[in-house]
Amino acid sequence: MATTIDLLTLTMAPGVDSRLLQAIAGRGPGDVVRRPSDHADLLPARALKALGGGAARRDSETEMSRASQLGIKLVGWDEPDYPPLLRRLYDPPAVLYVKGSLRAGEGDRAVTVVGSRAASPQGCEWARRAARELAGEGASVVSGLARGIDSAAHLGSLEAEGRTVAVLGTGVDRVYPPENQGLASAIAERGALVSEFRLGTGPWRSNFPRRNRVLAGWGRGVVIVEAAQRSGALVTARLALEEGREVMAVPGHPGYPGAAGTNSLIRDGAALVRDASDVADELGWPRPKAADSSADAIVEAMAPGLPIGLEELAGRLDCPPGELLSRLSQLEIERQVRRLPGALYVRN
């Protein structure tokens, strides 16, 4: 079994990437660290020098000490808390930096929800609602802390007081985008911020494809909510397919550019999902409890004499606006509610 400090030492050696680590794993990481010259046929010259001279070990000890001071735990791939499904990737991260907590075996009850940074309000609302319902049933919702769909998925999970995991393309100590600092703190309390990148690593473009493979491999499946024809979310979907995960997509209007990628995924065989219940069905999980949008519940949610907008009322009832609109129309006919200018409603 490889110790986390041995694995971290190897990641500190120049030229040792996650794929080379797979070959090193077959020889024993501890042995490679302690007797690098015996593995000169495998190690690049730069790595051999850093390991043989002790520089990589010193760097790893400094990194581990700094992480401890910041309240960040390092979890190697042999530790019980390391996500078991992630360990099965072709090139899993040797070490995860974790702020918060991991749950042993949570992958079977985890789903990744990702999509466009420039998402529509409707797309963000779908992600938020679906995450809220799934997290409310005990699932872990995984996303990438990006603007748009990712942020909405994390927020929905937190609203349900459920568990959410953010996989970062930066060091765990470098929240990106910066406006998500508050969201990141809340995620660390309810779940975990996770990265494979060293402390202090900035949001370099080359990091995000690597981040996406972790998003793809963390849980049982991936839901793409909105994505243009060329986007990181589609990279995540492709990686998920390669790793044998369930890939699901939310359909959109053919004329909306943000739906071009998701509609293409559905055309090519991804499961079409309309709500959290469809996601649960695809993964073989219990369906989330249906929202109560009965006439009595709608009227009860409207304070007497106070107008309320459709979106706010839908949020109170946890009901899709389209479904609620049809029910409000019926209540208008029955004269239980009145529609006012500005798409406002008031109970009679």
C-alpha positions as a Markdown table, in Angstrom:
| # | Residue | x | y | z |
|---|---|---|---|---|
| 1 | Met | 0.0 | 0.0 | 0.0 |
| 2 | Ala | 1.3 | 3.4 | -1.0 |
| 3 | Thr | 1.4 | 6.1 | 1.7 |
| 4 | Thr | 0.1 | 9.5 | 0.9 |
| 5 | Ile | 3.4 | 11.2 | 1.6 |
| 6 | Asp | 5.1 | 8.8 | -0.9 |
| 7 | Leu | 2.5 | 9.6 | -3.6 |
| 8 | Leu | 2.8 | 13.3 | -2.9 |
| 9 | Thr | 6.5 | 13.0 | -3.2 |
| 10 | Leu | 6.2 | 11.4 | -6.6 |
| 11 | Thr | 3.8 | 14.2 | -7.8 |
| 12 | Met | 6.4 | 16.7 | -6.8 |
| 13 | Ala | 9.0 | 15.1 | -9.1 |
| 14 | Pro | 9.3 | 16.8 | -12.5 |
| 15 | Gly | 7.9 | 14.7 | -15.3 |
| 16 | Val | 5.8 | 12.4 | -13.2 |
| 17 | Asp | 2.2 | 12.7 | -14.3 |
| 18 | Ser | -0.8 | 10.6 | -13.4 |
| 19 | Arg | -0.3 | 8.1 | -16.2 |
| 20 | Leu | 3.3 | 7.5 | -15.2 |
| 21 | Leu | 2.1 | 7.0 | -11.7 |
| 22 | Gln | 0.1 | 4.0 | -12.9 |
| 23 | Ala | 3.2 | 2.3 | -14.1 |
| 24 | Ile | 5.0 | 3.3 | -10.8 |
| 25 | Ala | 2.1 | 1.8 | -8.8 |
| 26 | Gly | 3.0 | -1.6 | -10.2 |
| 27 | Arg | 6.5 | -1.4 | -8.8 |
| 28 | Gly | 5.5 | 0.1 | -5.4 |
| 29 | Pro | 5.6 | 3.9 | -5.0 |
| 30 | Gly | 7.4 | 3.7 | -1.7 |
| 31 | Asp | 10.2 | 1.6 | -3.2 |
| 32 | Val | 10.5 | 4.1 | -6.1 |
| 33 | Val | 10.8 | 7.0 | -3.7 |
| 34 | Arg | 13.4 | 5.3 | -1.5 |
| 35 | Arg | 15.4 | 3.7 | -4.3 |
| 36 | Pro | 14.8 | 5.7 | -7.4 |
| 37 | Ser | 18.1 | 4.6 | -9.1 |
| 38 | Asp | 16.6 | 1.0 | -9.2 |
| 39 | His | 13.9 | 2.4 | -11.5 |
| 40 | Ala | 16.0 | 4.5 | -13.8 |
| 41 | Asp | 14.4 | 2.7 | -16.8 |
| 42 | Leu | 11.0 | 4.1 | -15.8 |
| 43 | Leu | 11.7 | 7.6 | -14.4 |
| 44 | Pro | 12.6 | 10.7 | -16.5 |
| 45 | Ala | 16.0 | 12.1 | -15.8 |
| 46 | Arg | 14.6 | 15.2 | -14.0 |
| 47 | Ala | 12.5 | 13.0 | -11.7 |
| 48 | Leu | 15.4 | 10.7 | -11.0 |
| 49 | Lys | 17.5 | 13.7 | -9.9 |
| 50 | Ala | 14.7 | 15.2 | -7.7 |
| 51 | Leu | 14.0 | 11.9 | -6.0 |
| 52 | Gly | 17.6 | 10.9 | -5.6 |
| 53 | Gly | 18.7 | 14.2 | -4.2 |
| 54 | Gly | 15.8 | 14.5 | -1.8 |
| 55 | Ala | 14.3 | 17.7 | -3.3 |
| 56 | Ala | 11.0 | 16.0 | -4.1 |
| 57 | Arg | 10.7 | 14.7 | -0.6 |
| 58 | Arg | 11.4 | 18.1 | 1.0 |
| 59 | Asp | 8.9 | 19.7 | -1.3 |
| 60 | Ser | 6.2 | 17.2 | -0.3 |
| 61 | Glu | 6.8 | 17.6 | 3.4 |
| 62 | Thr | 6.6 | 21.4 | 3.0 |
| 63 | Glu | 3.4 | 21.1 | 1.0 |
| 64 | Met | 1.8 | 18.8 | 3.6 |
| 65 | Ser | 2.7 | 21.1 | 6.4 |
| 66 | Arg | 1.3 | 24.1 | 4.6 |
| 67 | Ala | -1.9 | 22.2 | 3.9 |
| 68 | Ser | -2.3 | 21.2 | 7.5 |
| 69 | Gln | -2.0 | 24.9 | 8.6 |
| 70 | Leu | -4.8 | 25.8 | 6.1 |
| 71 | Gly | -7.1 | 23.1 | 7.4 |
| 72 | Ile | -6.7 | 21.1 | 4.1 |
| 73 | Lys | -6.3 | 17.3 | 4.2 |
| 74 | Leu | -4.4 | 15.3 | 1.6 |
| 75 | Val | -6.0 | 12.0 | 0.7 |
| 76 | Gly | -4.0 | 9.4 | -1.3 |
| 77 | Trp | -5.6 | 6.9 | -3.6 |
| 78 | Asp | -5.1 | 4.0 | -1.2 |
| 79 | Glu | -6.9 | 5.7 | 1.7 |
| 80 | Pro | -10.4 | 4.6 | 2.6 |
| 81 | Asp | -11.9 | 8.1 | 2.0 |
| 82 | Tyr | -10.7 | 8.3 | -1.5 |
| 83 | Pro | -13.8 | 8.0 | -3.8 |
| 84 | Pro | -13.8 | 4.4 | -5.0 |
| 85 | Leu | -15.3 | 5.1 | -8.4 |
| 86 | Leu | -12.7 | 7.8 | -9.0 |
| 87 | Arg | -9.9 | 5.3 | -8.2 |
| 88 | Arg | -11.0 | 3.2 | -11.2 |
| 89 | Leu | -10.2 | 5.9 | -13.7 |
| 90 | Tyr | -7.6 | 5.2 | -16.3 |
| 91 | Asp | -5.4 | 7.9 | -14.6 |
| 92 | Pro | -6.8 | 8.8 | -11.2 |
| 93 | Pro | -5.2 | 11.7 | -9.2 |
| 94 | Ala | -2.6 | 10.2 | -6.9 |
| 95 | Val | -3.5 | 12.7 | -4.2 |
| 96 | Leu | -6.6 | 14.8 | -3.5 |
| 97 | Tyr | -6.4 | 18.1 | -1.6 |
| 98 | Val | -9.6 | 18.2 | 0.4 |
| 99 | Lys | -11.1 | 21.1 | 2.4 |
| 100 | Gly | -14.1 | 19.7 | 4.2 |
| 101 | Ser | -14.8 | 16.0 | 4.3 |
| 102 | Leu | -15.0 | 13.0 | 2.0 |
| 103 | Arg | -17.4 | 10.1 | 2.6 |
| 104 | Ala | -16.1 | 6.5 | 2.1 |
| 105 | Gly | -18.0 | 4.9 | -0.7 |
| 106 | Glu | -20.2 | 7.9 | -1.6 |
| 107 | Gly | -19.7 | 7.5 | -5.3 |
| 108 | Asp | -22.7 | 5.1 | -5.6 |
| 109 | Arg | -24.9 | 8.0 | -4.4 |
| 110 | Ala | -23.2 | 10.8 | -6.2 |
| 111 | Val | -24.1 | 12.5 | -9.5 |
| 112 | Thr | -22.3 | 15.3 | -11.4 |
| 113 | Val | -24.3 | 18.2 | -12.6 |
| 114 | Val | -22.5 | 20.6 | -15.0 |
| 115 | Gly | -23.2 | 23.0 | -17.8 |
| 116 | Ser | -22.6 | 26.4 | -19.3 |
| 117 | Arg | -21.0 | 29.3 | -17.5 |
| 118 | Ala | -23.2 | 31.7 | -19.5 |
| 119 | Ala | -26.4 | 29.7 | -18.7 |
| 120 | Ser | -29.9 | 31.0 | -19.1 |
| 121 | Pro | -32.0 | 31.7 | -16.0 |
| 122 | Gln | -34.2 | 28.7 | -16.9 |
| 123 | Gly | -31.1 | 26.4 | -17.1 |
| 124 | Cys | -29.8 | 27.7 | -13.7 |
| 125 | Glu | -33.3 | 27.2 | -12.2 |
| 126 | Trp | -33.4 | 23.6 | -13.5 |
| 127 | Ala | -30.0 | 22.8 | -12.1 |
| 128 | Arg | -30.8 | 24.4 | -8.8 |
| 129 | Arg | -34.1 | 22.6 | -8.4 |
| 130 | Ala | -32.9 | 19.2 | -9.5 |
| 131 | Ala | -29.9 | 19.4 | -7.2 |
| 132 | Arg | -32.1 | 20.5 | -4.3 |
| 133 | Glu | -34.4 | 17.5 | -4.9 |
| 134 | Leu | -31.6 | 15.0 | -5.3 |
| 135 | Ala | -29.6 | 16.2 | -2.4 |
| 136 | Gly | -32.8 | 16.2 | -0.3 |
| 137 | Glu | -32.9 | 12.4 | -0.9 |
| 138 | Gly | -29.4 | 11.9 | 0.3 |
| 139 | Ala | -27.4 | 12.1 | -3.0 |
| 140 | Ser | -24.1 | 13.9 | -3.2 |
| 141 | Val | -24.2 | 16.5 | -6.0 |
| 142 | Val | -20.8 | 17.1 | -7.6 |
| 143 | Ser | -20.0 | 20.1 | -9.8 |
| 144 | Gly | -17.1 | 22.4 | -10.7 |
| 145 | Leu | -17.8 | 25.7 | -8.8 |
| 146 | Ala | -17.9 | 27.6 | -12.1 |
| 147 | Arg | -20.3 | 30.4 | -12.9 |
| 148 | Gly | -23.8 | 29.5 | -14.2 |
| 149 | Ile | -25.0 | 25.9 | -14.0 |
| 150 | Asp | -22.3 | 24.7 | -11.6 |
| 151 | Ser | -23.0 | 27.4 | -9.1 |
| 152 | Ala | -26.7 | 26.7 | -9.3 |
| 153 | Ala | -26.2 | 23.0 | -8.7 |
| 154 | His | -24.2 | 23.7 | -5.6 |
| 155 | Leu | -26.7 | 26.2 | -4.3 |
| 156 | Gly | -29.6 | 23.8 | -4.8 |
| 157 | Ser | -27.8 | 21.2 | -2.7 |
| 158 | Leu | -27.1 | 23.6 | 0.1 |
| 159 | Glu | -30.7 | 24.7 | 0.1 |
| 160 | Ala | -31.7 | 21.1 | 0.8 |
| 161 | Glu | -29.1 | 21.0 | 3.6 |
| 162 | Gly | -27.6 | 18.2 | 1.6 |
| 163 | Arg | -24.1 | 17.3 | 0.5 |
| 164 | Thr | -22.2 | 18.8 | -2.4 |
| 165 | Val | -18.7 | 18.5 | -3.7 |
| 166 | Ala | -16.8 | 21.1 | -5.7 |
| 167 | Val | -14.0 | 19.9 | -7.9 |
| 168 | Leu | -11.6 | 22.8 | -8.7 |
| 169 | Gly | -9.3 | 23.6 | -11.5 |
| 170 | Thr | -7.1 | 25.5 | -9.1 |
| 171 | Gly | -5.5 | 24.8 | -5.8 |
| 172 | Val | -8.0 | 24.4 | -3.0 |
| 173 | Asp | -6.7 | 27.6 | -1.5 |
| 174 | Arg | -7.4 | 29.6 | -4.7 |
| 175 | Val | -11.2 | 29.9 | -5.3 |
| 176 | Tyr | -12.2 | 30.6 | -8.9 |
| 177 | Pro | -14.2 | 32.6 | -9.8 |
| 178 | Pro | -13.4 | 34.9 | -6.9 |
| 179 | Glu | -17.1 | 35.9 | -6.4 |
| 180 | Asn | -17.8 | 32.3 | -5.4 |
| 181 | Gln | -15.7 | 32.6 | -2.2 |
| 182 | Gly | -18.8 | 32.6 | 0.0 |
| 183 | Leu | -20.3 | 29.7 | -1.8 |
| 184 | Ala | -17.0 | 27.7 | -1.5 |
| 185 | Ser | -16.9 | 28.3 | 2.2 |
| 186 | Ala | -20.5 | 26.9 | 2.5 |
| 187 | Ile | -19.6 | 23.9 | 0.4 |
| 188 | Ala | -16.6 | 23.1 | 2.6 |
| 189 | Glu | -19.0 | 23.1 | 5.6 |
| 190 | Arg | -21.6 | 20.8 | 4.0 |
| 191 | Gly | -19.3 | 18.7 | 1.8 |
| 192 | Ala | -15.9 | 19.3 | 0.3 |
| 193 | Leu | -13.7 | 21.4 | -2.0 |
| 194 | Val | -11.4 | 19.1 | -3.9 |
| 195 | Ser | -8.5 | 19.5 | -6.2 |
| 196 | Glu | -5.5 | 17.5 | -7.5 |
| 197 | Phe | -3.5 | 20.6 | -8.0 |
| 198 | Arg | -0.8 | 21.9 | -5.7 |
| 199 | Leu | -1.6 | 24.8 | -3.3 |
| 200 | Gly | -1.4 | 28.1 | -4.9 |
| 201 | Thr | -2.2 | 26.9 | -8.4 |
| 202 | Gly | -4.1 | 29.5 | -10.4 |
| 203 | Pro | -6.9 | 29.0 | -13.0 |
| 204 | Trp | -4.7 | 28.0 | -15.9 |
| 205 | Arg | -6.5 | 26.8 | -19.0 |
| 206 | Ser | -4.7 | 23.5 | -19.1 |
| 207 | Asn | -6.0 | 22.6 | -15.7 |
| 208 | Phe | -9.7 | 22.4 | -16.6 |
| 209 | Pro | -9.6 | 19.3 | -18.9 |
| 210 | Arg | -7.9 | 17.4 | -16.1 |
| 211 | Arg | -10.5 | 18.8 | -13.6 |
| 212 | Asn | -13.2 | 17.5 | -16.0 |
| 213 | Arg | -12.0 | 13.9 | -15.9 |
| 214 | Val | -12.4 | 14.0 | -12.1 |
| 215 | Leu | -15.9 | 15.4 | -12.4 |
| 216 | Ala | -16.7 | 12.6 | -14.9 |
| 217 | Gly | -15.4 | 9.9 | -12.7 |
| 218 | Trp | -16.5 | 10.9 | -9.3 |
| 219 | Gly | -20.0 | 9.3 | -9.2 |
| 220 | Arg | -22.5 | 7.1 | -11.1 |
| 221 | Gly | -23.4 | 9.6 | -13.8 |
| 222 | Val | -23.2 | 13.0 | -15.3 |
| 223 | Val | -26.1 | 15.4 | -16.1 |
| 224 | Ile | -25.4 | 18.1 | -18.7 |
| 225 | Val | -27.9 | 21.0 | -18.3 |
| 226 | Glu | -26.8 | 23.5 | -20.9 |
| 227 | Ala | -23.8 | 23.4 | -23.3 |
| 228 | Ala | -22.8 | 25.0 | -26.5 |
| 229 | Gln | -21.6 | 22.8 | -29.3 |
| 230 | Arg | -18.0 | 23.2 | -28.2 |
| 231 | Ser | -17.7 | 23.4 | -24.4 |
| 232 | Gly | -16.0 | 21.9 | -21.4 |
| 233 | Ala | -19.3 | 20.3 | -20.3 |
| 234 | Leu | -19.2 | 18.2 | -23.5 |
| 235 | Val | -15.6 | 17.1 | -22.7 |
| 236 | Thr | -16.9 | 16.0 | -19.3 |
| 237 | Ala | -19.7 | 14.0 | -21.0 |
| 238 | Arg | -17.2 | 12.3 | -23.4 |
| 239 | Leu | -14.9 | 11.4 | -20.5 |
| 240 | Ala | -17.9 | 10.0 | -18.6 |
| 241 | Leu | -18.8 | 7.8 | -21.5 |
| 242 | Glu | -15.3 | 6.5 | -21.8 |
| 243 | Glu | -15.3 | 5.6 | -18.1 |
| 244 | Gly | -18.7 | 3.8 | -18.3 |
| 245 | Arg | -20.7 | 6.4 | -16.5 |
| 246 | Glu | -24.4 | 7.2 | -17.2 |
| 247 | Val | -24.6 | 10.4 | -19.3 |
| 248 | Met | -27.8 | 12.4 | -19.2 |
| 249 | Ala | -28.8 | 15.7 | -20.9 |
| 250 | Val | -31.6 | 18.3 | -20.5 |
| 251 | Pro | -33.1 | 19.1 | -23.9 |
| 252 | Gly | -33.5 | 22.7 | -25.1 |
| 253 | His | -35.1 | 24.6 | -27.9 |
| 254 | Pro | -33.4 | 23.9 | -31.2 |
| 255 | Gly | -32.9 | 27.6 | -31.8 |
| 256 | Tyr | -31.1 | 28.3 | -28.6 |
| 257 | Pro | -27.3 | 28.0 | -28.9 |
| 258 | Gly | -26.9 | 27.0 | -25.3 |
| 259 | Ala | -28.9 | 23.8 | -26.1 |
| 260 | Ala | -26.9 | 22.8 | -29.2 |
| 261 | Gly | -24.5 | 20.6 | -27.2 |
| 262 | Thr | -27.2 | 18.9 | -25.0 |
| 263 | Asn | -29.4 | 18.2 | -27.9 |
| 264 | Ser | -26.5 | 16.6 | -29.8 |
| 265 | Leu | -25.8 | 14.4 | -26.8 |
| 266 | Ile | -29.4 | 13.2 | -26.8 |
| 267 | Arg | -29.3 | 12.6 | -30.5 |
| 268 | Asp | -26.2 | 10.5 | -30.0 |
| 269 | Gly | -27.7 | 8.4 | -27.2 |
| 270 | Ala | -27.5 | 10.3 | -24.0 |
| 271 | Ala | -30.6 | 9.8 | -21.7 |
| 272 | Leu | -33.1 | 12.7 | -22.0 |
| 273 | Val | -33.9 | 13.9 | -18.5 |
| 274 | Arg | -36.7 | 16.4 | -17.7 |
| 275 | Asp | -36.4 | 16.6 | -13.9 |
| 276 | Ala | -34.8 | 15.1 | -10.9 |
| 277 | Ser | -37.1 | 12.1 | -11.0 |
| 278 | Asp | -35.8 | 11.2 | -14.5 |
| 279 | Val | -32.2 | 11.4 | -13.2 |
| 280 | Ala | -33.1 | 9.1 | -10.2 |
| 281 | Asp | -34.7 | 6.6 | -12.6 |
| 282 | Glu | -31.6 | 6.5 | -14.8 |
| 283 | Leu | -29.4 | 5.8 | -11.8 |
| 284 | Gly | -31.7 | 3.4 | -10.1 |
| 285 | Trp | -32.3 | 5.6 | -7.1 |
| 286 | Pro | -35.6 | 6.3 | -5.2 |
| 287 | Arg | -37.5 | 9.1 | -6.9 |
| 288 | Pro | -37.5 | 12.5 | -5.0 |
| 289 | Lys | -40.8 | 13.3 | -3.4 |
| 290 | Ala | -43.1 | 15.2 | -5.8 |
| 291 | Ala | -43.8 | 18.8 | -4.9 |
| 292 | Asp | -47.4 | 19.6 | -3.7 |
| 293 | Ser | -48.9 | 21.9 | -6.4 |
| 294 | Ser | -52.5 | 21.2 | -5.6 |
| 295 | Ala | -55.0 | 24.0 | -5.6 |
| 296 | Asp | -55.1 | 24.2 | -1.9 |
| 297 | Ala | -51.3 | 24.3 | -1.7 |
| 298 | Ile | -51.1 | 27.1 | -4.3 |
| 299 | Val | -53.7 | 29.3 | -2.5 |
| 300 | Glu | -52.2 | 28.6 | 0.9 |
| 301 | Ala | -48.8 | 29.8 | -0.4 |
| 302 | Met | -50.3 | 33.2 | -1.4 |
| 303 | Ala | -50.6 | 35.7 | 1.4 |
| 304 | Pro | -54.1 | 37.4 | 1.4 |
| 305 | Gly | -54.0 | 40.7 | -0.5 |
| 306 | Leu | -50.3 | 40.5 | -1.4 |
| 307 | Pro | -49.5 | 40.1 | -5.1 |
| 308 | Ile | -46.8 | 37.5 | -6.0 |
| 309 | Gly | -45.0 | 36.8 | -9.2 |
| 310 | Leu | -45.0 | 33.4 | -10.9 |
| 311 | Glu | -41.3 | 32.7 | -10.3 |
| 312 | Glu | -41.5 | 33.5 | -6.6 |
| 313 | Leu | -44.6 | 31.4 | -6.2 |
| 314 | Ala | -43.0 | 28.5 | -8.1 |
| 315 | Gly | -40.0 | 28.7 | -5.7 |
| 316 | Arg | -42.2 | 28.6 | -2.6 |
| 317 | Leu | -44.0 | 25.5 | -3.9 |
| 318 | Asp | -40.9 | 23.9 | -5.4 |
| 319 | Cys | -42.9 | 23.5 | -8.6 |
| 320 | Pro | -41.9 | 24.1 | -12.3 |
| 321 | Pro | -43.2 | 27.5 | -13.5 |
| 322 | Gly | -44.8 | 25.9 | -16.6 |
| 323 | Glu | -46.8 | 23.4 | -14.5 |
| 324 | Leu | -47.8 | 26.1 | -12.0 |
| 325 | Leu | -49.0 | 28.5 | -14.8 |
| 326 | Ser | -51.5 | 26.0 | -16.0 |
| 327 | Arg | -52.8 | 25.4 | -12.5 |
| 328 | Leu | -53.1 | 29.2 | -11.9 |
| 329 | Ser | -55.1 | 29.5 | -15.1 |
| 330 | Gln | -57.6 | 26.9 | -13.8 |
| 331 | Leu | -57.7 | 28.8 | -10.4 |
| 332 | Glu | -58.5 | 32.0 | -12.3 |
| 333 | Ile | -61.4 | 30.3 | -14.0 |
| 334 | Glu | -62.6 | 29.1 | -10.6 |
| 335 | Arg | -62.1 | 32.7 | -9.3 |
| 336 | Gln | -59.8 | 31.6 | -6.5 |
| 337 | Val | -57.0 | 33.9 | -7.8 |
| 338 | Arg | -56.8 | 37.0 | -10.0 |
| 339 | Arg | -54.1 | 37.9 | -12.4 |
| 340 | Leu | -52.7 | 41.4 | -12.2 |
| 341 | Pro | -50.6 | 43.5 | -14.6 |
| 342 | Gly | -47.0 | 42.5 | -14.6 |
| 343 | Ala | -47.6 | 38.7 | -14.4 |
| 344 | Leu | -48.6 | 39.0 | -10.7 |
| 345 | Tyr | -51.2 | 37.0 | -9.0 |
| 346 | Val | -53.3 | 37.6 | -5.9 |
| 347 | Arg | -55.7 | 35.3 | -4.1 |
| 348 | Asn | -59.4 | 36.3 | -3.9 |
